[in-house]
Amino acid sequence: MQTTDILIIGAGAAGLMAAYRLSASGRKVIVLEARNHTGGRIHTISHESFFKHAELGAEFIHGNLPVTLNLLKEANIKYSAAGGEMVRYDKGRFIDHEGFIENWELLLQKLNELEQDIDIATFLQKHFPGEKYIGLRDGVSKFVAGYDTADPKKASSFALRNEWNNEDADAQHRLDNGYCSMINYLADKCKEHEGNVYLNSVVTQIDWKPGDVKVITDSVEIYSAEKIIIAMPLGVLQANRGEKGAVVFHPAIKEQINAINDLGFGAIIKFLLEFKDAFWENNGTKMLAGKSLKDMAFLISDENISTWWTQYPKHSTLLTGWLGGPRAAEKKGDTTEELLQQALQSLSNIFKLSVDELKAKLIASSIMNWTAEPFTRGSYSYDTVAAPEARTILDAGVDNTLFFAGEYLYDGPAMGTVEAALTSGQNVAKRILNNQVF
Ligand SMILES: Cc1cc2nc3c(=O)[nH]c(=O)nc-3n(C[C@H](O)[C@H](O)[C@H](O)COP(=O)(O)OP(=O)(O)OC[C@H]3O[C@@H](n4cnc5c(N)ncnc54)[C@H](O)[C@@H]3O)c2cc1C
């Protein structure tokens, strides 16, 4: 049995940020990670001749996000603006993205007038009924499913208005050498301060009493500590007993598990397809008004695999596909081969190249169905109407012994992001350092 001050379960952004802060303050930490690599939903892949710093998970810094940007500055990690044009492909033709969601201003106005939180689907039915607003209802529902990867029937109107009122569309960035450079920095810092990160350590059981925790892994390793930070994804915490990755608490923590189940966790499939050439730039496909697609960053379509983006402004032959929300959840059981076929069919419909032509151009593909991944079981969290109360319960921890960290605990406009995870990791470390007598 190994003993330490603080055990941390999960080496994602939240767990590693907490580990860095605590170890830098002289606490002994052990991080236990189920996978054979750190990062969790940050997963950069590279190959000699394709997929140069390609992101299977998080890719963008969505705006001017203080915790992320300060950390990158401290680590001297470079990042570059994403930018580019957003285009739309609808009913067989390319159109300008303007008017992307009709009556957007009116939607925000009505949302800002809302006094009591309700789910966004009910909000739309109530405030934008009838034929006149079909376009608005459909556009918003698709946006909530696509971007927030959420179920509109559960997603909180208050949380979405907070997100939409704070949108900073021009300030997207990518890390030059991939998000993994930030994860590597955190893990290295933790080790520098004598912290340990153990991979391939699937935690299955947490036995605890105040000030005393014992953790058991699937290879029956036992670790003990005075405190534990549970930094696993919400999807894993919501998993049923016996499912891979799921953890049993002794004694049970009913109130906290109920709070966990009150939060929303979305679904996502991300497709990385590397081609011999950037056919979207030069196959003569034209947007409305004869504009070319050379500067295309994002493409939103009504196809099965609906959203695609390029690496603009960097010239690259990589196309990234994205399917989120309830439609992604339905595809949880699809094989990689089936998903690839669906992706190529969608691209074939949009760019008028046959699937065989696309296959001949395809150099490599990597498809991550995050909902089917046992150690994630979804995309990222979204707020339900019950979320603020649930977060209060989880933020309080249990008996100054069990603490929670993860993107789902963040309360602010950057919900579901790396910023959310880093902030939560930082906050839990502060809470432990401020309260405790070791
Ligand atoms: C496809 C996709 C795209 C995204 N794009 C962006 C983006 O562009 N920008 C952005 O800011 N955010 C993005 N996000 C969200 C962002 O990646 C997450 O919010 C953030 O990385 C979550 O960090 P975390 O530490 O809370 O959880 P995680 O990164 O999920 O870390 C939790 C860790 O716990 C481990 N674990 C699980 N079960 C066990 C167990 N039983 N025992 C031990 N370890 C366990 C997991 O393996 C994992 O490493 C994206 C997410 C996905 C899935």
The ligand as an SDF file (V2000), in Angstrom:
LIG
                    3D

 53 58  0  0  0  0  0  0  0  0999 V2000
  -14.2680   16.0630  -28.7650 C   0  0  0  0  0  0  0  0  0  0  0  0
  -14.0770   17.1470  -27.7400 C   0  0  0  0  0  0  0  0  0  0  0  0
  -13.7250   18.4070  -28.1620 C   0  0  0  0  0  0  0  0  0  0  0  0
  -13.5350   19.4310  -27.2490 C   0  0  0  0  0  0  0  0  0  0  0  0
  -13.1530   20.6530  -27.6990 N   0  0  0  0  0  0  0  0  0  0  0  0
  -12.8190   21.6050  -26.8140 C   0  0  0  0  0  0  0  0  0  0  0  0
  -12.2400   22.8210  -27.2690 C   0  0  0  0  0  0  0  0  0  0  0  0
  -12.0210   23.0280  -28.4690 O   0  0  0  0  0  0  0  0  0  0  0  0
  -11.8990   23.7420  -26.3230 N   0  0  0  0  0  0  0  0  0  0  0  0
  -12.1000   23.5350  -24.9880 C   0  0  0  0  0  0  0  0  0  0  0  0
  -11.7450   24.4050  -24.1770 O   0  0  0  0  0  0  0  0  0  0  0  0
  -12.6520   22.3750  -24.5450 N   0  0  0  0  0  0  0  0  0  0  0  0
  -12.9960   21.4130  -25.4220 C   0  0  0  0  0  0  0  0  0  0  0  0
  -13.4940   20.2270  -24.9850 N   0  0  0  0  0  0  0  0  0  0  0  0
  -13.7560   20.0570  -23.5390 C   0  0  0  0  0  0  0  0  0  0  0  0
  -12.4850   19.7860  -22.7530 C   0  0  0  0  0  0  0  0  0  0  0  0
  -11.7130   18.8170  -23.4220 O   0  0  0  0  0  0  0  0  0  0  0  0
  -12.8570   19.2760  -21.3700 C   0  0  0  0  0  0  0  0  0  0  0  0
  -13.7680   20.1620  -20.7540 O   0  0  0  0  0  0  0  0  0  0  0  0
  -11.6550   19.1280  -20.4270 C   0  0  0  0  0  0  0  0  0  0  0  0
  -10.5280   18.6060  -21.0930 O   0  0  0  0  0  0  0  0  0  0  0  0
  -12.0820   18.2270  -19.2740 C   0  0  0  0  0  0  0  0  0  0  0  0
  -11.0260   18.0630  -18.3490 O   0  0  0  0  0  0  0  0  0  0  0  0
  -11.2890   17.2600  -17.0000 P   0  0  0  0  0  0  0  0  0  0  0  0
  -10.0010   17.1810  -16.3010 O   0  0  0  0  0  0  0  0  0  0  0  0
  -12.4640   17.8120  -16.2800 O   0  0  0  0  0  0  0  0  0  0  0  0
  -11.7380   15.7910  -17.4710 O   0  0  0  0  0  0  0  0  0  0  0  0
  -10.9270   14.7050  -18.3630 P   0  0  0  0  0  0  0  0  0  0  0  0
  -10.0100   15.3670  -19.3050 O   0  0  0  0  0  0  0  0  0  0  0  0
  -11.9590   13.7980  -18.9440 O   0  0  0  0  0  0  0  0  0  0  0  0
  -10.0540   13.9360  -17.2870 O   0  0  0  0  0  0  0  0  0  0  0  0
  -10.5660   12.9370  -16.4480 C   0  0  0  0  0  0  0  0  0  0  0  0
   -9.5750   11.7840  -16.3590 C   0  0  0  0  0  0  0  0  0  0  0  0
  -10.1070   10.7860  -15.4900 O   0  0  0  0  0  0  0  0  0  0  0  0
   -9.6930    9.5250  -15.9890 C   0  0  0  0  0  0  0  0  0  0  0  0
  -10.5330    8.4640  -15.4140 N   0  0  0  0  0  0  0  0  0  0  0  0
  -11.8150    8.1590  -15.7150 C   0  0  0  0  0  0  0  0  0  0  0  0
  -12.2450    7.1100  -14.9750 N   0  0  0  0  0  0  0  0  0  0  0  0
  -11.2030    6.7370  -14.1900 C   0  0  0  0  0  0  0  0  0  0  0  0
  -11.0240    5.7210  -13.2060 C   0  0  0  0  0  0  0  0  0  0  0  0
  -12.0000    4.8750  -12.8760 N   0  0  0  0  0  0  0  0  0  0  0  0
   -9.8140    5.6250  -12.6050 N   0  0  0  0  0  0  0  0  0  0  0  0
   -8.7940    6.4680  -12.9050 C   0  0  0  0  0  0  0  0  0  0  0  0
   -8.9280    7.4560  -13.8370 N   0  0  0  0  0  0  0  0  0  0  0  0
  -10.1110    7.5990  -14.4510 C   0  0  0  0  0  0  0  0  0  0  0  0
   -9.8640    9.6830  -17.4790 C   0  0  0  0  0  0  0  0  0  0  0  0
   -9.1480    8.7160  -18.2060 O   0  0  0  0  0  0  0  0  0  0  0  0
   -9.3480   11.0960  -17.7030 C   0  0  0  0  0  0  0  0  0  0  0  0
   -7.9790   11.1360  -18.0230 O   0  0  0  0  0  0  0  0  0  0  0  0
  -13.7020   19.1790  -25.8720 C   0  0  0  0  0  0  0  0  0  0  0  0
  -14.0530   17.8980  -25.4320 C   0  0  0  0  0  0  0  0  0  0  0  0
  -14.2360   16.8840  -26.3480 C   0  0  0  0  0  0  0  0  0  0  0  0
  -14.6060   15.5220  -25.8800 C   0  0  0  0  0  0  0  0  0  0  0  0
  1  2  1  0
  2  3  1  0
  2 52  2  0
  3  4  2  0
  4  5  1  0
  4 50  1  0
  5  6  2  0
  6  7  1  0
  6 13  1  0
  7  8  2  0
  7  9  1  0
  9 10  1  0
 10 11  2  0
 10 12  1  0
 12 13  2  0
 13 14  1  0
 14 15  1  0
 14 50  1  0
 15 16  1  0
 16 17  1  0
 16 18  1  0
 18 19  1  0
 18 20  1  0
 20 21  1  0
 20 22  1  0
 22 23  1  0
 23 24  1  0
 24 25  2  0
 24 26  1  0
 24 27  1  0
 27 28  1  0
 28 29  2  0
 28 30  1  0
 28 31  1  0
 31 32  1  0
 32 33  1  0
 33 34  1  0
 33 48  1  0
 34 35  1  0
 35 36  1  0
 35 46  1  0
 36 37  1  0
 36 45  1  0
 37 38  2  0
 38 39  1  0
 39 40  1  0
 39 45  2  0
 40 41  1  0
 40 42  2  0
 42 43  1  0
 43 44  2  0
 44 45  1  0
 46 47  1  0
 46 48  1  0
 48 49  1  0
 50 51  2  0
 51 52  1  0
 52 53  1  0
M  END
$$$$
